[in-house]
């Protein structure tokens, strides 16, 4: 795509801005009425601002080195809006590029209709019946998963957040305080929408989604059917129970059928890194783990390296933001060093992520070591992969390969790509990918490679949890353009 650069950048910007403004209600209507998600190279445009939409186009121009813009994508969106489409995910950016490469000068309308021909008048839904979801716990990950589920409510016929289970706080206005924590977040900003607090009925109304707040000290105290909830998947984000016996308490509750853990599972529990081994999820699986944020960050990159170069052995060092598990000031902690003040120190600690890799990639069992340094930042971490590859390469070749993996491979939801020499950790707050590969930091010497991967250990991980949740529920969207 070689559209010439504009003679008047300001005029060009205003024209593209107007197109992006016009795209917003169309994207919203497609999502709300037909459950059609609109994307630009894997980046969702649903509920995004004008600037967000324009920046998504800019990202493609930077990494693809083309001139993809709203001039190419807006006409495609207009054509799609006039068709009777069934539920799907449609990538406007990739469809525009495909038309430029394969359209052969034909009509854009004919091309688009041909691309989505089997989607027109389709009645297949992502789920036969809406799936009830319950959050057990409402901490850092729980609140972010709640945001994501409300954002993805769409037409309301896929995943329905029905309830949140918490312990009763000591404050008389417990519900108001929990709503406030969801409404405003010091790291992730304000909730995108409105929150209504119904204290009389213990309900939070989140963008119209009614969510019952259930107070209980243990799973055994809850009967979900009392609240009209049935066959629910429980997302346990407390981390209190990590084995089958403990998590099995959820399944014993009336109205609950499955549970997914937002922490590494113990014993024979399947640890799922979405994009890597989610194919191991079976319809009869009752308990799954979404592994850890660090495991989710490093496994996709390791998989990409294995596929292209092979990995003989390596070491993973994580530079990790501090977490609630640490102390604000020096105090007793059962773990070594973690009792020291988190905002004032770098804290050397251990990570199980390197060993956990083998649960998703058995080929790497025994080939990785790992350690971690907790640092005085509240969010966004980095994984440094020091690898001995199976063959020699160069930094340029490896970066080009990872760029293609981020744009085109089945791992595009997991791996993002940056080639900016100025990015720092705060730039990745809100990243929806499991990790962001930093091309400027890559070091290669023969078959030795040192790779740097940023990851939002809260929000990026929560996105991976929701992807696992959708898979566990059986959610299946058709993706266009195909191939």
Beta strands, then each sheet from edge to edge (+ up, - down):
strand 1: 36-40
strand 2: 43-44
strand 3: 88-91
strand 4: 131-136
strand 5: 159-166
strand 6: 184-185
strand 7: 189-190
strand 8: 195-198
strand 9: 203-206
strand 10: 209-215
strand 11: 232-236
strand 12: 256-261
strand 13: 270-271
strand 14: 287-289
strand 15: 311-321
strand 16: 347-349
strand 17: 368-375
strand 18: 381-389
strand 19: 415-418
strand 20: 435-438
strand 21: 443-445
strand 22: 448-455
strand 23: 478-480
sheet 1: 2+ 1- 3- 23-
sheet 2: 8+ 9- 10+ 5+ 4+ 11+ 12+ 14+ 13+
sheet 3: 6+ 7-
sheet 4: 16+ 17- 15- 18+ 22- 20+ 19+
sheet 5: 16+ 17- 15- 18+ 22- 21+
end
